[in-house]
């Protein structure tokens, strides 16, 4: 077998090369490194000033062409950072998390955080994000009513299921938790393993990122037992008169019944083998919040203390940051997130608030609710400074993990999150930088909001790999394998709309334009990568049936029950089923493979099992000579094509092929992809 000596070098943080892969302090770890057979005269593991010579051990005698070096190291409580130094042809070669490097880079080193592990169920788990108001209406009696309350610049509006979105924030379509329960069998049949719910706690908006009460599920998503009071008059903006709304969200029986319905949802999901994670918005609350009560919802409600807006003597006064010049009662001179007065910033210098939110974190992952973790909104913004932020998230983690050791904590974050991923705060993040953005640029040339188009990045595999390697190296492996890999979500344009390569938003282009000129073939390319890339593939509700939309509010359209793209749905089912059957797609190594222009190719490897993925974003068929010898499985091996997608559709007919002397020659169709397994 002929091989490139540098391409033969490999190691990573998976169980293929670290044993145990998630060690505890005081535990001895075996770290391995692969070279071409007899190509290196020595290999050293370097960690700071420490240089550990690695021993050449027995390699798999059935697989010729490689040597495996190993060294044992006992972990302390500190993060262990390292890279490899191999002597090849008399020259020193540096190998780190980015591969072969010309110089030592601290941010590209391998890292082990002793004592840090992420839940096994989340590694490569199939997540499904549900924007509850737009997924399914299971109980019409709890629908938000037109004129039920006033917010910002208008009244609440009830919309029929298939009506067009007009303004977004105040429009409610009636989706609720009962609607999710009613569709659990659909989600199980699709292959979903984890439900991620956008916020479900009391809030006036349909998105609910402006929480009014962290202690209770919104009865508009739950159950309204007692429904009394009046709607606002058309000209009225005084919510103290919104007695129907006040009754609905403050009545103790409504709250108890709504909380119980969420407990039922998690119970029913768990019966089907699915997990449920919640969205926690702890950086700020809403002006409706019972602690602030700037809308005077709770001022006269039974069982509630006066809010900090209403009274200077409120027990919640220190939950907020007050500016000079205001006066009570009804003091609106508080700090707000990004200066939105409807989003009061929470003050984590208040011990009472600090402890309260930690208790909230534990409450919802405990019985009887038994949620399986949290997604944390704008988590890096929480607190007044970095020290407070990191201290809080460390304490929040302790609180949640003590209540439910198998819960996950994942955060919304753009950019380098490594400061929070040291094993003591977050488990992982929404993976924008090492998944959504590089893949979107490669396949569509579009920015994730559809605000920009860069033609030069379309089919630029080198730019794709550069970004993927650069940002993936910032994760330790337990975080990478659980990272939320999305194509779309509630904050960005739908991926299918990005395939049109139209720059702009719904206000200027109109909602119809989002679905004109779409490429389902490019969408299938994207999903092919999503389901075979390290991390947790996360579907945004409706992507699996062809929902389009520019960035919010247009990306928050209702699920089109009865009008689904059935072929797109069948494709998702097929590739999700393949993902779930192949363990290497959950926890295996990622091995980039050389390929021609416009084609990305890689393998996932766990033990002797391997899956190969090729995606061709060129307008012509491309012949690829794939160096499958790099997988380390030997030569002359059989590979079975499990799925192929092209510009016309897809199929799962199986076809067998073999490599010749370590090279597998295969033709990838234009705007298409192929998945093969050994």
Secondary structure, DSSP 8 states (H G I E B T S, - for coil): ----TTTT-B--SSTTTEESTT--TT-EEEEEEEEETTTEEEEEEEETTEEEE-EEE---TTS-SEEEEEEEEE--SS-EEEEEEEEETTEEEEEETTEEESS--GGGSEEE-TT----GGGTT--EEEE-GGGT----GGG---TTS-EETTEE-EE--TT---SSSTTEE----HHHHHHTHHHHHHHT--EEEE---EE-SSSS--S-SEEEEE-TTTS--S--------TT---GGG-HHHHHHHH-HHHHHHHHHHHHHHHHHHHHTT-EEEEEE--SB--TT-TTT-TT-SSTTSTT----TTT-TT-TTGGGB-B-TT--SSS---B-BGGG-TTSBBB-TT-HHHHHHHHHHHHHTTSTTT---EEEETTGGG-SSSHHHHHHHHHHHHHHHHHH-TT-EEEE---S--GGG-SSSS-SEEB-IIIIIHHHHHHHH-B-TTS--B-GGGTT-HHHHHHHHHHHHTTS-HHHHTT-EEES--TTS--HHHHTTT--S-HHHH-GGGGGTT--HHHHHHHHHHHTTSSSEEEEETTGGGT----STTGGG----TT---HHHHHHHHHHHHHHHH-THHHH-EEEEE---TTEEEEEEEETTEEEEEEEE-SSS-EEEEE-GGGGSS-SS-EEEEEEEE-SS-EE---EEEE-BTTBEEEEE-TTEEEEEE-
